[in-house]
């Protein structure tokens, strides 16, 4: 029988060869195979395998083991120090490329750091509350609403505490405190909330004076801010002092909550506490907290409305619930759903369909604006918008770094080859190049911080920041985030170049054969083209929005606003102020109104023809006196003006042309004398005149002019419209202010020029232009820096070629064109892609904007011209310099 060939298990042989001394291996391995063959002939293969396994294990002893090779220990500190030194040397060696990379990253990082500062600023709000993780504000929503309301029904807090176990406590904050507080001869404006003692159990506000356990217990008790205490009491101790308060229904917490009313005396209040409002960063801002028990006393005196059992009215009160430690948001929402199911089962009101209550975490309030909120601030969509813009610019900067680093690959080919020949592996090279990228990013961070010193004040100087109130403070935590962000950017930007450069083969690298292939060149072109496409989009968008803003400024509203000053009556009788102002030299005519047409506030009414059963027609409503139509140069196209009235109401109305059409009349004269009834009852209204359509709503909110009713109700007037004939407007306004002080020495003279007021309504659009214009500037700067680097590199790489061509007689212009041809093709491709993209995307949002401009070829052509001009200047500065070089100097390069 023929002997079987020995086939021992491979893993046994591999294990043996791994540990056996190299000088003994060939002799011992032969003996092992011979023994395995003998066992195989005498028995089964299984026994032979087990026998060889025993032999291998017996050989695993110190005298047989391969000696451990001596390896020099590399100190990580020394390794990173070496990376740092080499990185700094390379940055200093290639100064132009380094500056382009550092500056490009810096301008992008400065914008991202601004967003980080904004978010850090907003997250500081309400962080001081000890129980912040368990505090929720209750939101109200219903089917058809555009967004949830921050307000909720007044009796909700009491129901949560008494009927459900989910809440440890709850507090209701009710606005309605807005008027004049007086002490002896000193008067100050006081705005705030009604609150009960639970306020200090839910929130962690503290008092610098007074006992917070009892400060809000007794009726007519008030806690005031430190600022208000200084205004009223100066150096006296305010605790226990009695102040008189007259309510004037001043707007609170938002400026457009009202415009004031004649003062109503609420009586005397005892100061039971003083709070240092400057010590807290809270979404709640107030001058005073008045005890809720005071509200009941005011209800008894018919000075406040009783809402204790009103579940339908949810537009005013703010409810905060403190859930128990063993409960969570889900439990709270479950309880609220049950409450809605029981309380609203049999109620009938306009918003009952889909009515629901939900909890909003306290820490989420500042960055998540709701309807009827306590202050104006940037909504969450604004952060998303700015973050996306910043991310786009940051990606462009990273692509710029990647593009220039891969373009510089040939310059470092020999360096890579030498490192690999001397033993460097790919991992070490990747660490080397990534560390250079991180160093570049940290240098960019230093430059970005300096740029931020200019950007942050400019942002805070925007018109819209008077409502957003960004402070943008710096702290060690924020700078720690900056450093971490810079390192992440360094890693992200350097990964592709690191892996790309570390792939070079030593032999090819040393022979300088590691040239970038077509694919890699295509990648660099694609990166550059994408940068210019994005830049063109930002440029055209900024131009378009600027044109829209300019369109709003030059818009014909259908009435005169020039030289008209709108003066707030602040609760005074309009006749008294009008008579006083009429004596001022330079004042021409005076009218009165309840709100400013084309402003951000509107009123509505529902009308239908008397003795009919059809649907009511919803129309805008403007309350004015008999002088308003002539003062603003409105055109009466049928009938007559509003008559003079002496009481608080009038049955005569004037409508606009749009109302005539809405109510079904063919001609304006047809509606004269018609009588209409208002929804909800009241006196019948007779049409006495028709005015030509004019804009009475904010342009950005309304496209077509809607129906309007004008009625003369003096008790509703909140503004005087004073037309000035004097050429020196400010001198006349100064005399008007002196006249106001003679009538009201306590309250400041509040006025606005009507044309400036209309312009400021759209100032937010201009702020958007400023932001997008700045983004466009950053994007085009980064793209041009990248193009500058590419052009510089291409010129340096082709220096010898340029010298030879010049020796052979080539002219400077032809050489410049030769060097520029590739880059001009890239810019042309960017325009071919970016122009249609910009037109399509901008038209999407433009179509939803009322009173919009047309996005014509002029805007697109201007954007293309700007991009082309900047690209030509960038390329030409390098290619023309290279073409003008002396041939001898060019040929001496190599």
Buried (B, 14 or more C-beta within 10 A) or exposed (E): EEEEEBEBBEEBBEBBEEBBEEEEBEEBBEEBBEBBBEBBEEEEBEEBBEBBBEBBEEBEEEEBEBEEEEEEEEEEEEBEEEBBEBBBEBBEEBEBBBBBBBBBBBBBBBBBBBBBBBBBBBEBBBEBBEBBEBBBBBBBBBEEEEEBBBBBBBBBBBBBBEEBEBBBBBBBBBBBBBBBBBBEEEBBBBBBBBBBBBBBBBBBBBBEBBEBEEBBBEBBBBBBBBBBBBBBBEEEEBBEBEBBBBBBBBBBBBEEBBBBBBBBEBBEBBBBBBBBBEEBBBBBBBBBBBBBBBBBBBBEEEBBBEBEEBBBEBEBBBBBBBBBEEBBBEBBBBBBEEBBEEBBEEEEEEBBEEBBBBBBBBBEBBBBBBBBBBBBBBBEEBBEBBBEBBBBBBBBBBBBBBBBBBBBBBBBBBBBBEBBEEEBEBEBBBBBBBBBBBBBBBBBBEBBBEBBEEBBEEBBEBEBBEEBEBEBEEEEEBEEBBEEBBBEBBBBBBBBBBBBBBEBBBEBBBEEEBEBEEEBBEBBBBBBBBBBBBBBBBBBBBBBBBBBBBBBEEBEBBBBBEBBBBBBBBBBEBEEBBEBBEEBEBBBBBBBBBBBBBBEBBEEBBBBBEEEEEEBBBBBBBBBBBBBBEBBEBEBBBBEBBEEBEEEEBBBBBBBBBBBBBBEBEEBEBBBEBEBBBEEEEEEBBBBBBBBBBBBBBBBEBEEBBBBBBBBBBEBBBBBBBBBEBEEBEEBBEBBBEBBEEBBEEBEBBBBBBBEBBBBBBBBBBBBBBBBBBBBBBBBBBBBBBBBBBBBBBBEEBBEEBBEBBEEEBEBEEBBEBBBEBBBEBBBBBBEBBBEBBBEEBEEEBEEBEBBBEBEEEBBEBBBEBBBEBBBEBBBEBBBEBBEBEBEEBBEEE
